[in-house]
């Protein structure tokens, strides 16, 4: 158990919870060792405010395709109470427009081009972000209010294609804490469970899709797998939860970013409370911090899973949107064919 973790008397002791919940998942799977993660330097506290210019570049290949039309949906950064975006620029040789999406306040740059098509379609999105630490009032979140059930929370209470709420997920969730505990107390036990049983490990196949059943069975993966398991377990108890994806920033004043990062929030006492279970696993000294706080060392792009885009794509709903989604004559382009590069340059960094 991590130091400083406080368990409410209303909640079942963690050792019993972990045993019962582990038995509900399939057994006999080897517990993988840590993967390719490299810890950040010790003594680098999280930022409470960070202002930076972010550059998002993608190169969409079109050569060797007898195509008539290419469409691309490029995610754009969120603008909300924790993140202000300014000086947004989109540079591409084809027609592009910004489109607000039907759910979750997402937005995209929609690109379309018709034959004769170029060899490739580059697109560069640059913008300035002022990002604040997300730290809601835990005193308010601790209020024992009933979980909301109205239509406005439907997208945060139901299953996603890779996050079912029945079967093993329901069985594990039932054994985590007591039903009479507050949503905050229940979510804290689930957070503790996920960070205890999961391992950040990107070896093998199956990780990175945000598959809650995979995470339950194999108990390893990346941030999507950590947070899909958390969201499934929380929603199975009737607590709203939501998924956000973007990019992490390093400790250096500038640099390139190898890939995305995601996190989750749950609703308690009238507050959306953030958690970052995979970062808590990587940084056990910040285990308590990442339950209820998010540092400013990140940029948020889109929220939600199983996204139906506007203009509507012909393919299946998009699992999550952080890299461009592209269709060539209505057929989805494999993600691996799209070359991407992400970079940031600090303007201001305020640390604890």
Residue frames as qw, qx, qy, qz and C-alpha x, y, z in Angstrom:
[[0.000, 0.887, 0.461, 0.000, 0.00, 0.00, 0.00],
 [0.385, 0.547, -0.039, 0.742, 1.28, 3.46, -0.87],
 [0.315, -0.295, -0.488, 0.758, 2.14, 5.74, 2.02],
 [0.113, 0.161, 0.067, -0.978, -0.38, 8.42, 2.78],
 [0.372, -0.242, -0.682, -0.581, -3.38, 6.54, 1.38],
 [0.287, -0.037, 0.583, -0.759, -6.31, 7.15, 3.74],
 [0.264, -0.247, -0.871, -0.331, -9.13, 4.63, 3.73],
 [0.486, -0.342, 0.062, -0.802, -12.55, 5.63, 4.95],
 [0.315, -0.116, 0.856, -0.393, -14.02, 3.41, 7.65],
 [0.724, 0.332, 0.248, -0.551, -17.03, 2.87, 5.38],
 [0.636, 0.552, -0.468, -0.268, -14.88, 1.19, 2.73],
 [0.993, -0.116, 0.000, 0.035, -13.93, -2.49, 2.76],
 [0.473, -0.682, 0.445, 0.336, -10.23, -2.92, 3.70],
 [0.433, 0.689, -0.431, -0.389, -8.07, -2.84, 0.60],
 [0.107, -0.357, 0.924, 0.082, -6.38, -6.23, 1.09],
 [0.481, 0.295, 0.791, -0.235, -9.77, -7.99, 1.05],
 [0.505, 0.724, 0.087, -0.462, -10.93, -5.88, -1.87],
 [0.224, 0.644, -0.643, -0.348, -7.89, -6.69, -3.98],
 [0.238, -0.128, 0.963, 0.002, -8.18, -10.41, -3.33],
 [0.506, 0.469, 0.652, -0.314, -11.89, -10.56, -4.16],
 [0.453, 0.771, -0.067, -0.443, -11.54, -8.40, -7.24],
 [0.055, 0.549, -0.776, -0.305, -8.53, -10.29, -8.57],
 [0.377, 0.069, 0.922, -0.061, -10.44, -13.55, -8.32],
 [0.539, 0.629, 0.388, -0.405, -13.17, -12.03, -10.50],
 [0.390, 0.724, -0.435, -0.367, -10.70, -11.49, -13.38],
 [0.961, 0.191, -0.202, -0.007, -9.35, -14.45, -15.28],
 [0.559, -0.704, 0.428, 0.094, -6.35, -16.04, -13.64],
 [0.871, 0.033, 0.389, 0.297, -3.24, -17.78, -14.86],
 [0.501, 0.806, 0.028, 0.314, -1.87, -14.80, -16.78],
 [0.682, -0.108, -0.197, 0.696, 1.72, -13.87, -16.02],
 [0.135, -0.946, -0.173, 0.240, 2.17, -10.47, -14.42],
 [0.679, 0.563, 0.021, 0.470, 4.40, -8.56, -16.84],
 [0.533, -0.390, -0.117, 0.741, 7.42, -6.51, -15.83],
 [0.093, 0.824, 0.070, -0.555, 7.71, -2.79, -16.49],
 [0.726, 0.557, 0.315, 0.251, 8.04, -1.95, -20.17],
 [0.588, 0.379, 0.082, 0.710, 9.86, 0.82, -21.99],
 [0.207, -0.944, -0.185, -0.177, 8.96, 3.61, -19.61],
 [0.560, 0.198, -0.308, 0.743, 11.85, 5.87, -18.57],
 [0.327, -0.763, -0.461, 0.314, 11.20, 7.79, -15.33],
 [0.174, 0.889, -0.004, 0.424, 11.51, 11.56, -15.32],
 [0.408, 0.346, -0.536, 0.654, 14.37, 12.96, -13.22],
 [0.471, -0.564, -0.606, 0.306, 13.84, 12.91, -9.48],
 [0.268, -0.480, -0.222, 0.805, 13.10, 16.25, -7.90],
 [0.037, -0.106, -0.434, -0.894, 11.10, 17.60, -10.86],
 [0.249, 0.375, 0.684, -0.574, 7.76, 18.64, -9.33],
 [0.306, 0.568, 0.700, 0.307, 4.67, 18.93, -11.52],
 [0.089, 0.147, 0.132, 0.976, 3.83, 22.26, -13.11],
 [0.126, 0.555, 0.656, -0.496, 0.85, 24.24, -11.84],
 [0.422, 0.826, 0.124, -0.354, 0.83, 26.57, -14.86],
 [0.531, -0.178, 0.581, 0.591, 2.48, 26.07, -18.20],
 [0.477, 0.783, 0.073, -0.393, 2.33, 28.19, -21.34],
 [0.462, -0.282, 0.698, 0.469, 3.82, 26.81, -24.53],
 [0.552, 0.486, -0.310, -0.602, 3.57, 26.68, -28.30],
 [0.677, -0.022, 0.735, -0.028, 2.56, 23.27, -29.61],
 [0.387, 0.482, -0.516, -0.594, 3.13, 22.02, -33.16],
 [0.726, 0.118, 0.655, -0.173, 1.17, 19.06, -34.53],
 [0.311, 0.536, -0.544, -0.566, 2.31, 17.79, -37.94],
 [0.749, 0.121, 0.646, -0.086, 0.96, 14.96, -40.04],
 [0.197, 0.440, -0.624, -0.615, 1.83, 13.74, -43.53],
 [0.761, 0.229, 0.491, -0.357, -0.95, 11.76, -45.23],
 [0.206, -0.268, 0.773, 0.537, 0.33, 9.54, -48.07],
 [0.669, 0.479, 0.216, -0.526, -1.76, 9.39, -51.23],
 [0.276, 0.553, -0.680, -0.395, 0.69, 8.01, -53.81],
 [0.144, 0.108, -0.972, -0.152, 0.01, 4.62, -55.41],
 [0.272, 0.387, 0.765, -0.437, -3.68, 4.93, -54.66],
 [0.029, 0.311, 0.629, 0.712, -6.19, 5.12, -57.55],
 [0.081, -0.534, -0.657, 0.526, -8.23, 7.42, -55.35],
 [0.088, 0.662, 0.448, 0.595, -10.84, 10.01, -56.20],
 [0.301, -0.798, -0.012, -0.522, -11.27, 11.62, -52.77],
 [0.538, -0.017, -0.630, 0.560, -9.35, 11.90, -49.53],
 [0.402, -0.778, -0.125, -0.466, -10.92, 13.12, -46.28],
 [0.533, 0.059, -0.610, 0.583, -9.11, 13.72, -42.99],
 [0.479, -0.811, -0.205, -0.267, -10.33, 14.63, -39.53],
 [0.515, 0.286, -0.469, 0.658, -7.43, 16.18, -37.59],
 [0.473, -0.704, -0.499, 0.177, -8.15, 16.70, -33.87],
 [0.150, 0.672, -0.125, 0.715, -7.75, 20.19, -32.45],
 [0.274, -0.001, -0.693, 0.666, -6.99, 21.15, -28.84],
 [0.277, -0.713, -0.644, 0.003, -9.76, 21.74, -26.33],
 [0.061, 0.404, -0.166, 0.898, -10.53, 25.17, -24.93],
 [0.581, -0.585, -0.552, -0.124, -11.97, 24.91, -21.42],
 [0.419, -0.891, 0.014, -0.175, -11.59, 26.18, -17.87],
 [0.748, -0.519, 0.288, 0.296, -8.17, 24.52, -17.46],
 [0.574, -0.038, 0.514, 0.636, -6.76, 25.10, -20.92],
 [0.307, 0.838, 0.121, -0.436, -6.86, 28.26, -23.04],
 [0.668, 0.153, 0.504, 0.527, -5.85, 28.03, -26.70],
 [0.183, 0.882, 0.025, -0.433, -4.79, 31.01, -28.80],
 [0.126, 0.698, -0.545, -0.447, -3.04, 31.80, -32.09],
 [0.744, 0.104, 0.660, 0.001, -4.34, 28.63, -33.75],
 [0.316, 0.626, -0.451, -0.552, -2.95, 28.18, -37.28],
 [0.825, 0.145, 0.546, -0.007, -3.64, 25.41, -39.81],
 [0.159, 0.670, -0.520, -0.506, -1.26, 25.04, -42.76],
 [0.620, 0.106, 0.769, 0.114, -2.15, 22.59, -45.53],
 [0.004, -0.194, 0.541, 0.818, -2.30, 22.76, -49.34],
 [0.146, -0.371, -0.840, -0.369, -5.85, 21.35, -49.51],
 [0.383, -0.555, -0.200, -0.711, -9.23, 22.69, -48.46],
 [0.402, -0.169, -0.765, 0.475, -9.63, 22.76, -44.67],
 [0.338, -0.586, -0.084, -0.732, -12.18, 24.06, -42.20],
 [0.016, -0.140, 0.787, -0.601, -12.72, 23.87, -38.46],
 [0.585, -0.321, -0.540, -0.512, -15.78, 21.84, -37.46],
 [0.394, -0.331, 0.590, -0.622, -17.26, 21.64, -33.96],
 [0.292, -0.001, -0.948, -0.126, -18.17, 18.05, -33.18],
 [0.549, -0.464, -0.417, -0.557, -21.60, 16.88, -31.96],
 [0.796, -0.540, -0.275, 0.009, -20.39, 15.56, -28.60],
 [0.774, -0.392, -0.129, 0.480, -17.99, 16.43, -25.80],
 [0.002, 0.967, -0.073, -0.245, -17.10, 19.91, -27.16],
 [0.667, -0.164, 0.488, 0.539, -14.50, 18.37, -29.46],
 [0.434, 0.827, -0.047, -0.354, -13.43, 20.08, -32.68],
 [0.765, -0.014, 0.482, 0.427, -11.45, 19.01, -35.73],
 [0.163, 0.592, -0.396, -0.682, -9.80, 20.42, -38.79],
 [0.775, 0.335, 0.531, -0.071, -11.66, 18.70, -41.63],
 [0.024, -0.536, 0.573, 0.619, -9.56, 18.32, -44.81],
 [0.759, 0.375, 0.528, -0.071, -10.86, 17.12, -48.18],
 [0.043, 0.578, -0.542, -0.608, -9.26, 16.81, -51.59],
 [0.832, 0.382, 0.351, -0.195, -10.41, 15.31, -54.90],
 [0.708, 0.053, 0.478, 0.517, -8.54, 13.94, -57.93],
 [0.774, 0.321, -0.443, 0.318, -6.08, 14.75, -59.25],
 [0.680, -0.732, -0.033, 0.026, -4.53, 14.17, -55.83],
 [0.106, 0.825, -0.539, 0.132, -1.00, 15.09, -54.70],
 [0.595, 0.233, -0.747, 0.185, 1.58, 12.50, -53.71],
 [0.414, -0.339, -0.704, 0.467, 0.94, 13.35, -50.08],
 [0.203, -0.806, -0.253, -0.495, -1.07, 15.83, -48.03],
 [0.423, -0.007, -0.542, 0.726, 0.87, 17.57, -45.25],
 [0.326, -0.802, -0.286, -0.410, -0.92, 19.42, -42.47],
 [0.430, 0.046, -0.508, 0.745, 0.61, 21.44, -39.66],
 [0.379, -0.807, -0.350, -0.287, -1.42, 22.78, -36.76],
 [0.450, 0.089, -0.444, 0.770, 0.27, 25.19, -34.36],
 [0.378, -0.777, -0.295, -0.408, -1.13, 27.05, -31.37],
 [0.102, 0.399, -0.580, 0.703, -0.30, 28.54, -27.98],
 [0.644, -0.470, -0.592, -0.115, -1.65, 26.83, -24.86],
 [0.135, -0.481, 0.513, -0.698, -1.99, 28.24, -21.36],
 [0.714, -0.226, -0.650, -0.129, -2.60, 25.19, -19.21],
 [0.351, -0.576, 0.419, -0.608, -3.48, 25.32, -15.49],
 [0.066, 0.075, -0.959, 0.267, -3.26, 22.55, -12.92],
 [0.585, -0.354, -0.457, -0.568, -6.65, 20.88, -12.57],
 [0.243, -0.002, -0.786, 0.568, -7.46, 20.77, -8.87],
 [0.442, -0.547, -0.401, -0.587, -11.16, 20.76, -7.97],
 [0.369, -0.491, 0.467, -0.636, -12.34, 21.12, -4.39],
 [0.405, 0.007, -0.914, 0.032, -12.12, 17.70, -2.77],
 [0.150, 0.147, 0.657, -0.724, -14.28, 18.96, 0.10],
 [0.587, 0.279, -0.031, -0.759, -17.09, 19.58, -2.38],
 [0.566, 0.244, -0.723, -0.313, -16.41, 16.29, -4.19],
 [0.144, 0.055, -0.921, 0.357, -16.73, 14.44, -0.87],
 [0.509, 0.007, 0.264, -0.819, -20.37, 15.46, -0.42],
 [0.284, 0.081, 0.955, -0.023, -22.59, 12.35, -0.26],
 [0.523, 0.382, -0.031, -0.761, -24.85, 13.39, -3.13],
 [0.803, 0.223, 0.550, -0.061, -26.60, 10.71, -5.20],
 [0.354, -0.143, 0.624, 0.682, -25.05, 9.95, -8.57],
 [0.424, 0.430, -0.055, -0.795, -26.79, 11.78, -11.43],
 [0.489, 0.188, 0.844, 0.117, -28.97, 9.74, -13.76],
 [0.434, 0.738, 0.201, -0.476, -30.34, 12.41, -16.12],
 [0.798, 0.549, 0.206, 0.138, -29.83, 12.41, -19.87],
 [0.173, 0.935, -0.300, 0.081, -26.96, 14.89, -19.66],
 [0.356, -0.607, 0.709, -0.044, -24.82, 12.19, -18.06],
 [0.942, 0.193, 0.181, -0.204, -25.86, 9.31, -20.33],
 [0.687, 0.623, -0.348, 0.136, -22.59, 9.35, -22.29],
 [0.061, 0.606, -0.665, 0.433, -20.64, 9.06, -19.02],
 [0.637, -0.242, 0.555, -0.478, -22.70, 6.26, -17.48],
 [0.927, 0.264, 0.090, -0.250, -23.11, 3.73, -20.31],
 [0.797, -0.192, 0.447, 0.358, -20.70, 1.23, -21.85],
 [0.285, 0.715, -0.443, -0.459, -18.31, 1.86, -24.73],
 [0.875, 0.310, -0.320, -0.190, -17.48, -0.82, -27.27],
 [0.640, 0.282, -0.614, 0.366, -14.26, -1.67, -25.42],
 [0.044, -0.205, 0.619, -0.757, -15.52, -0.73, -21.96],
 [0.535, -0.396, -0.654, -0.358, -18.40, -3.06, -21.07],
 [0.301, -0.465, 0.413, -0.723, -20.10, -2.68, -17.71],
 [0.912, -0.187, 0.034, -0.362, -21.30, -6.26, -17.28],
 [0.898, 0.212, -0.350, 0.158, -19.56, -9.62, -16.91],
 [0.738, -0.112, -0.338, 0.573, -16.13, -9.54, -15.29],
 [0.136, 0.396, -0.112, 0.901, -16.07, -5.75, -15.05],
 [0.571, -0.550, -0.140, -0.593, -19.30, -5.79, -13.04],
 [0.879, -0.312, -0.342, 0.117, -17.99, -8.65, -10.86],
 [0.568, 0.098, -0.290, 0.764, -14.76, -6.81, -10.05],
 [0.088, -0.472, 0.009, -0.877, -16.57, -3.53, -9.43],
 [0.695, -0.536, -0.312, -0.363, -19.05, -5.13, -7.05],
 [0.838, -0.306, -0.306, 0.332, -16.19, -6.30, -4.83],
 [0.431, 0.259, -0.165, 0.848, -14.49, -2.90, -4.65],
 [0.084, -0.122, 0.315, -0.937, -15.65, -1.07, -1.55],
 [0.122, 0.420, 0.828, -0.351, -19.14, -0.81, -0.12],
 [0.103, 0.592, 0.600, 0.529, -22.22, 0.41, -1.93],
 [0.286, -0.869, -0.392, 0.093, -23.02, 2.77, 0.95],
 [0.501, -0.378, 0.070, 0.776, -19.75, 4.69, 0.59],
 [0.249, 0.811, 0.030, -0.528, -19.71, 8.06, -1.16],
 [0.785, 0.613, 0.031, 0.086, -18.77, 8.17, -4.87],
 [0.140, 0.849, -0.476, 0.181, -15.45, 9.75, -3.88],
 [0.555, -0.464, 0.670, -0.168, -14.68, 6.91, -1.46],
 [0.887, 0.233, 0.397, -0.042, -15.67, 4.26, -4.00],
 [0.617, 0.768, -0.130, 0.115, -13.59, 5.87, -6.75],
 [0.135, -0.793, 0.577, -0.144, -10.58, 6.11, -4.44],
 [0.735, -0.220, 0.639, -0.065, -10.68, 2.36, -3.81],
 [0.823, 0.507, 0.251, 0.046, -11.00, 1.69, -7.56],
 [0.298, 0.886, -0.332, 0.122, -8.06, 4.01, -8.28],
 [0.406, -0.612, 0.669, -0.117, -6.00, 2.17, -5.67],
 [0.853, 0.087, 0.513, -0.051, -7.01, -1.17, -7.17],
 [0.714, 0.696, 0.032, 0.070, -6.06, -0.17, -10.72],
 [0.162, 0.849, -0.473, 0.172, -2.66, 1.22, -9.70],
 [0.564, -0.463, 0.667, -0.149, -1.96, -1.89, -7.61],
 [0.813, 0.117, 0.570, -0.009, -2.92, -4.64, -10.07],
 [0.666, 0.741, 0.067, 0.058, -1.95, -3.00, -13.39],
 [0.610, -0.409, 0.310, 0.604, 1.59, -2.69, -14.75],
 [0.367, 0.834, -0.127, -0.393, 2.65, -0.12, -17.33],
 [0.504, -0.246, 0.755, 0.341, 3.97, -2.45, -20.01],
 [0.569, 0.615, -0.098, -0.537, 3.77, -2.00, -23.78],
 [0.077, -0.338, 0.898, 0.270, 5.24, -5.36, -24.76],
 [0.289, 0.254, 0.923, 0.005, 3.34, -7.95, -26.77],
 [0.121, -0.284, -0.561, -0.768, 0.03, -7.33, -28.51],
 [0.308, -0.618, -0.718, -0.086, -3.34, -6.01, -27.42],
 [0.305, -0.561, -0.329, 0.696, -2.26, -2.99, -25.39],
 [0.124, -0.208, 0.202, 0.949, -3.09, 0.60, -26.37],
 [0.149, -0.372, -0.695, -0.597, -6.67, 0.07, -27.54],
 [0.336, -0.204, 0.318, -0.863, -8.32, 1.03, -24.27],
 [0.682, -0.144, -0.640, -0.322, -9.81, -2.47, -23.85],
 [0.490, -0.542, 0.400, -0.553, -11.08, -2.86, -20.30],
 [0.982, -0.095, 0.056, -0.153, -11.43, -6.65, -20.60],
 [0.742, 0.442, -0.335, 0.378, -7.85, -6.95, -21.87],
 [0.006, 0.622, -0.464, 0.630, -6.68, -4.85, -18.91],
 [0.755, -0.391, 0.258, -0.459, -8.72, -6.97, -16.49],
 [0.996, 0.079, -0.047, 0.005, -7.33, -10.22, -17.90],
 [0.757, 0.374, -0.222, 0.487, -3.68, -9.35, -18.58],
 [0.490, -0.826, -0.155, 0.234, -3.30, -6.55, -16.02],
 [0.458, -0.369, 0.259, 0.766, -0.85, -4.53, -18.06],
 [0.409, 0.707, 0.466, 0.340, -0.89, -1.94, -20.85],
 [0.288, 0.216, -0.024, 0.933, -0.54, 1.77, -21.43],
 [0.137, 0.101, 0.350, -0.921, -2.57, 4.77, -20.25],
 [0.560, -0.044, -0.367, -0.742, -5.62, 3.86, -22.37],
 [0.633, -0.142, -0.759, -0.047, -5.78, 0.44, -20.74],
 [0.223, -0.112, -0.633, 0.733, -5.32, 1.79, -17.20],
 [0.241, 0.128, 0.197, -0.942, -8.06, 4.37, -17.63],
 [0.584, -0.069, -0.553, -0.590, -10.48, 2.15, -19.53],
 [0.507, -0.213, -0.809, 0.209, -10.38, -0.28, -16.63],
 [0.080, -0.182, -0.485, 0.851, -10.90, 2.55, -14.14],
 [0.386, 0.048, -0.151, -0.909, -13.78, 4.04, -16.14],
 [0.588, -0.130, -0.715, -0.356, -15.48, 0.66, -16.54],
 [0.420, -0.230, -0.774, 0.415, -15.24, -0.15, -12.84],
 [0.040, 0.183, 0.326, -0.927, -16.51, 3.29, -11.81],
 [0.463, 0.018, -0.327, -0.823, -19.40, 3.36, -14.29],
 [0.515, -0.163, -0.832, -0.128, -20.43, -0.15, -13.27],
 [0.259, -0.353, -0.684, 0.583, -21.14, 1.34, -9.83],
 [0.052, 0.836, 0.535, 0.106, -23.32, 4.09, -11.36],
 [0.300, -0.742, 0.036, 0.598, -20.68, 6.82, -11.07],
 [0.583, 0.810, 0.055, 0.004, -20.24, 8.96, -14.23],
 [0.572, -0.497, 0.396, 0.519, -16.75, 8.91, -15.71],
 [0.593, 0.799, 0.037, -0.094, -15.16, 10.31, -18.86],
 [0.808, -0.065, 0.291, 0.508, -12.02, 9.86, -20.97],
 [0.215, 0.952, -0.108, -0.190, -9.71, 12.60, -22.31],
 [0.851, 0.032, 0.243, 0.465, -6.71, 12.18, -24.59],
 [0.179, 0.974, -0.134, -0.043, -3.91, 14.54, -25.58],
 [0.733, 0.427, -0.341, 0.405, -0.14, 14.74, -25.22],
 [0.665, -0.654, -0.129, 0.337, 2.34, 14.91, -22.33],
 [0.265, 0.897, -0.259, 0.241, 5.10, 17.49, -22.02],
 [0.798, 0.012, -0.388, 0.462, 8.60, 16.73, -20.84],
 [0.490, -0.737, -0.182, 0.428, 10.58, 18.55, -18.17],
 [0.471, -0.044, 0.269, 0.839, 12.80, 20.23, -20.77],
 [0.148, 0.540, 0.121, -0.819, 11.90, 23.70, -22.04],
 [0.622, 0.479, -0.255, -0.565, 11.33, 22.31, -25.53],
 [0.300, -0.248, 0.915, 0.104, 11.27, 18.96, -27.22],
 [0.516, 0.040, -0.630, -0.579, 9.52, 16.42, -29.40],
 [0.634, -0.139, 0.522, -0.553, 6.78, 14.12, -28.08],
 [0.010, -0.182, 0.944, 0.275, 6.80, 10.43, -29.04],
 [0.253, -0.345, -0.848, -0.314, 3.11, 9.77, -28.48],
 [0.406, -0.589, -0.248, -0.653, -0.18, 10.53, -26.77],
 [0.117, -0.013, -0.802, 0.585, -1.29, 10.44, -23.17],
 [0.445, -0.485, -0.477, -0.583, -4.78, 10.07, -21.67],
 [0.009, 0.055, -0.704, 0.708, -6.48, 10.41, -18.30],
 [0.294, -0.505, -0.773, -0.246, -9.93, 10.15, -16.72],
 [0.199, -0.226, 0.320, -0.898, -12.41, 12.04, -14.56],
 [0.256, -0.425, -0.868, -0.020, -15.29, 10.86, -12.41],
 [0.246, -0.555, -0.138, -0.782, -18.25, 12.82, -11.05],
 [0.511, -0.361, -0.696, 0.353, -18.69, 13.15, -7.30],
 [0.251, -0.600, -0.429, 0.627, -20.50, 15.67, -5.10],
 [0.291, 0.914, 0.229, -0.164, -21.19, 17.93, -8.09],
 [0.069, -0.812, 0.477, 0.331, -17.50, 18.05, -9.19],
 [0.890, 0.404, -0.206, 0.057, -15.58, 16.38, -11.99],
 [0.566, -0.701, 0.423, 0.092, -12.56, 14.85, -10.23],
 [0.627, 0.622, -0.460, -0.093, -9.50, 13.99, -12.37],
 [0.791, -0.423, 0.432, 0.090, -7.25, 10.97, -11.96],
 [0.530, 0.664, -0.512, -0.127, -4.14, 9.81, -13.80],
 [0.916, -0.310, 0.236, -0.092, -3.64, 6.18, -12.82],
 [0.884, 0.324, -0.049, 0.332, -0.83, 5.40, -15.26],
 [0.229, 0.726, -0.320, 0.564, 1.23, 8.40, -14.12],
 [0.624, -0.615, 0.310, -0.369, 0.58, 7.37, -10.52],
 [0.990, -0.042, 0.087, 0.105, 1.99, 3.93, -11.37],
 [0.672, 0.526, -0.152, 0.500, 5.06, 5.49, -12.95],
 [0.117, 0.506, -0.368, 0.771, 5.51, 7.97, -10.10],
 [0.560, -0.461, -0.684, 0.076, 4.46, 6.26, -6.86],
 [0.303, -0.221, -0.374, 0.848, 5.65, 9.30, -4.90],
 [0.243, 0.038, -0.096, -0.965, 2.78, 11.20, -6.58],
 [0.145, -0.294, -0.935, -0.133, 0.16, 8.51, -6.04],
 [0.040, -0.634, -0.607, 0.478, -1.99, 10.71, -3.81],
 [0.026, 0.444, -0.159, -0.881, -1.43, 13.74, -6.04],
 [0.180, 0.068, -0.704, -0.684, -2.89, 12.07, -9.14],
 [0.151, -0.537, -0.830, -0.018, -6.12, 11.24, -7.36],
 [0.091, -0.859, -0.422, 0.274, -7.90, 14.60, -7.63],
 [0.047, -0.836, 0.213, 0.504, -5.25, 16.61, -9.47],
 [0.800, 0.432, 0.238, 0.341, -3.75, 16.87, -12.94],
 [0.423, -0.491, 0.165, 0.743, -0.51, 18.74, -13.50],
 [0.380, 0.816, 0.013, -0.436, -0.18, 21.33, -16.24],
 [0.186, -0.500, 0.734, 0.421, 2.43, 19.24, -18.07],
 [0.371, 0.293, 0.863, 0.176, -0.02, 18.14, -20.75],
 [0.296, 0.207, -0.209, -0.909, -2.31, 19.36, -23.50],
 [0.498, 0.298, 0.765, -0.279, -5.84, 18.00, -23.95],
 [0.091, 0.091, -0.628, -0.767, -7.24, 17.35, -27.43],
 [0.560, -0.183, -0.477, -0.652, -10.43, 15.29, -27.45],
 [0.426, -0.156, 0.694, -0.559, -12.84, 13.62, -25.07],
 [0.808, 0.184, 0.229, -0.511, -14.86, 10.44, -25.42],
 [0.324, -0.175, 0.896, 0.249, -14.80, 7.09, -27.18],
 [0.354, 0.421, 0.819, 0.164, -16.63, 5.59, -30.19],
 [0.063, 0.556, 0.042, -0.828, -16.78, 8.95, -31.92],
 [0.470, 0.612, 0.583, 0.254, -19.13, 9.63, -34.83],
 [0.334, -0.275, 0.108, 0.895, -17.56, 12.57, -36.60],
 [0.339, 0.854, 0.362, -0.160, -18.91, 15.60, -38.41],
 [0.706, 0.224, -0.323, -0.589, -18.81, 15.49, -41.42],
 [0.882, -0.195, 0.354, -0.240, -19.78, 11.86, -40.90],
 [0.037, -0.475, 0.843, 0.250, -17.22, 9.20, -41.69],
 [0.776, 0.115, -0.428, -0.450, -18.21, 6.06, -43.58],
 [0.503, 0.176, -0.812, 0.237, -16.24, 3.76, -41.32],
 [0.586, -0.500, -0.619, 0.152, -16.92, 2.54, -37.80],
 [0.316, -0.939, -0.018, -0.133, -17.03, 4.97, -34.88],
 [0.451, 0.604, -0.490, 0.438, -13.51, 6.10, -34.01],
 [0.717, -0.315, -0.544, 0.301, -12.19, 4.41, -30.87],
 [0.314, -0.814, -0.143, 0.467, -10.53, 7.65, -29.72],
 [0.523, 0.770, 0.142, 0.336, -9.20, 10.63, -31.68],
 [0.428, -0.793, 0.164, 0.402, -5.70, 11.98, -31.13],
 [0.321, -0.236, 0.626, 0.670, -4.00, 11.14, -34.44],
 [0.418, 0.285, -0.267, -0.820, -5.65, 12.05, -37.78],
 [0.608, 0.252, 0.743, -0.125, -8.48, 9.82, -38.94],
 [0.181, 0.455, -0.492, -0.720, -8.32, 9.49, -42.74],
 [0.712, 0.329, 0.608, -0.125, -10.60, 7.91, -45.34],
 [0.011, 0.353, -0.619, -0.702, -9.68, 7.33, -48.99],
 [0.462, -0.062, -0.613, -0.638, -12.83, 6.91, -51.08],
 [0.731, -0.397, -0.052, -0.553, -14.66, 6.07, -47.88],
 [0.915, -0.100, -0.355, 0.162, -12.18, 3.43, -46.66],
 [0.483, -0.860, 0.161, 0.039, -10.22, 4.10, -43.47],
 [0.531, 0.647, -0.487, 0.249, -6.47, 4.50, -43.94],
 [0.826, -0.288, -0.378, 0.302, -4.39, 2.38, -41.55],
 [0.323, -0.944, 0.026, 0.057, -3.03, 4.59, -38.79],
 [0.730, -0.392, 0.324, 0.457, 0.48, 3.27, -39.28],
 [0.585, 0.457, 0.369, 0.559, 0.69, 4.79, -42.76],
 [0.001, -0.945, -0.133, -0.298, 0.28, 8.35, -41.47],
 [0.606, 0.102, -0.330, 0.717, 3.52, 10.02, -40.41],
 [0.311, -0.899, -0.236, -0.199, 3.19, 12.32, -37.41],
 [0.532, 0.127, -0.361, 0.755, 5.45, 14.60, -35.39],
 [0.360, -0.863, -0.311, -0.167, 4.65, 16.62, -32.28],
 [0.539, 0.130, -0.297, 0.778, 6.76, 19.27, -30.56],
 [0.292, -0.899, -0.326, -0.017, 6.47, 22.01, -27.95],
 [0.428, 0.336, -0.235, 0.805, 8.39, 25.12, -26.87],
 [0.357, -0.635, -0.557, 0.400, 7.86, 26.59, -23.42],
 [0.073, 0.728, 0.089, 0.676, 6.91, 30.21, -22.96],
 [0.308, -0.554, 0.428, -0.644, 6.36, 29.96, -19.21],
 [0.714, -0.132, -0.687, 0.014, 6.57, 27.14, -16.66],
 [0.340, -0.568, 0.389, -0.640, 5.52, 27.52, -13.00],
 [0.646, -0.034, -0.760, 0.063, 6.28, 24.52, -10.77],
 [0.671, -0.680, -0.267, -0.124, 5.29, 23.71, -7.22]]
